Amino acid sequence: MKIGIDKIGFYTPHIYVDMNNLAVARNVEPEKFTIGIGQSKMAIAPITQDSVTLAANAALEIITDEDREKIDYVIFGSESGIDHSKSGAVYVHQLLGLKANARAVEVKQACYGATAGIQMAKGHIALNPESKVLVLGTDIARYGLNTGGESTQGAGAVAMIISANPSIMELENHNVYLTNDIMDFWRPIYSDTAFVDGKFSNEQYILFFNKVWESYKEKSGLTLADMEAICYHLPYTKMGLKALRTVLEETSEEVRTRLLENYELSTTYNRNVGNIYTGSLYLSLLSLLEQKEDLQDGARIGLYSYGSGAVGEFFTGVLQPNYRDHLKIDAHKQLFNMRKEVSVAEYEEIFEETLPKDGANIELNISKDPATICLAGVMDGKRQYVNKLS
Ligand code: HMG
């Protein structure tokens, strides 16, 4: 039985800052951000968006009533969850009007959470072929104003339905995964911004890639020539390129050119959104599928997932017949076109506007946020979500 990605939805907030302007404000050459880091625009989450609303808005794009009947498992991959106890999945389950007979859990391992969710979903579908699983990768990446990681922030979510006989991509089974306890990036419970050892994190990302790729080749008997493209977890778009370059010598000029060209297309969305942590790899996949018009059915795509701390995984998927008919290309074009640029000063103000930490109530103005699902405030320690359509 084929199991894989049946649908993919995406959401990113309606405001962004231009990386050229951020560079000027931070006294660095714009090319450092636009070429050296490889980012053009950075999505900013207004206070009315959190990991729950981003995920729910992404899922809203793909969910039909038939899905509502079949989804019996919601897996919320995130490292910017809103509660230490209750999962974001339970809120999303309610906001989407899913059936009560469902499991709903949150999965955490830095940017690897959604990949873990997909693998759990595959197991569930193998046992329950009639079911569907909603897997969410949703995050707001925050390092802090004027920090080394600031240019690699972002906000957004990817929602995927995993099912039998998927419409978009069958997930193959030669997965290779690796865990090692390292401190390259972490976020202690008391902090709402990440701590990072930037250079070390880059090195570990590449080291993990090299290790899982070597084992993958042994396990599967496949090589770079069998991959139409490789999509990477993209904390910033230069990162995957650095990893890809370490293996290109293994293959022919023709395959090298193909992989490099397809890599560029797989970074278009990420370049304009920034790091969305758990969703970044799947945003890169979406970018490739939607930007490369002549990508053929049957093509095999490699996927490299990395979550600091760290867990890495390499796996592959094969595109299904007429997969393009199941993408939301126009909706995503519109989502990007409708965004508004904010100045660096406005971005700083939005960044510093946070929810009360002392349990005080707050009512938020959701009229400026065009998202369908918004955070409208906090009452008695409970987040108040609004679906403007219901
Ligand atoms: P930095 O010190 O600001 O930048 O840190 P740099 O000095 O290393 O420069 C960056 C690149 O810009 C270099 O290119 C420069 O040469 C180039 P490279 O040599 O690396 O190819 N450059 C220029 N290029 C053109 N014109 C110029 C120019 N000037 C310089 N004028 C760093 C960069 C990414 C370390 C920092 O932003 C950071 O700490 N970010 C956060 C950590 C991160 O993203 N790590 C990635 C791997 S870990 C990961 O992916 C997991 C993660 O997503 C978290 C999770 O799992 O939850 C982060």
Boltz pocket constraint, residues with backbone or C-beta under 6 A from the ligand:
constraints:
  - pocket:
      binder: B
      contacts: [[A, 29], [A, 31], [A, 32], [A, 33], [A, 35], [A, 36], [A, 37], [A, 79], [A, 109], [A, 110], [A, 111], [A, 112], [A, 148], [A, 149], [A, 150], [A, 151], [A, 152], [A, 184], [A, 185], [A, 196], [A, 197], [A, 198], [A, 199], [A, 201], [A, 202], [A, 205], [A, 233], [A, 234], [A, 235], [A, 236], [A, 238], [A, 239], [A, 275], [A, 277], [A, 306], [A, 307], [A, 308]]
      max_distance: 6.0
